[in-house]
Amino acid sequence: MEIQWRKSSRSSDSDGSNCLELAEQGGEILIRESDNPDVIIRTTRVKLRAFLGGAKQGEFDDLA
């Protein structure tokens, strides 16, 4: 089964290569960069939820 990658509608690069993509496979969450798709980070929903919660609260704004 082919992995269905998803990216944010806020990805601003016109060719779509300047963004992060996420997918789900076998209960894991996969994360990759569009311009380097061979490098994939695997994580869990619990860890991703914790990270997104912090991001929504602005904990990483100084890095953007």
FENSUL-V835313 format. One record per run of one state. SS is the DSSP state (A for helix, B for strand, O for the rest). FROM is the first residue (numbers start at 1). LEN is the number of residues. If there is no record, write none. Layout:
ss = <SS	SS>
from = <FROM	FROM>
len = <LEN	LEN>
This chain:
ss = <O	B	O	B	O	B	O	B	O	A	O	A	O>
from = <1	6	8	20	26	28	34	36	44	45	57	61	64>
len = <5	2	12	6	2	6	2	8	1	12	4	3	1>
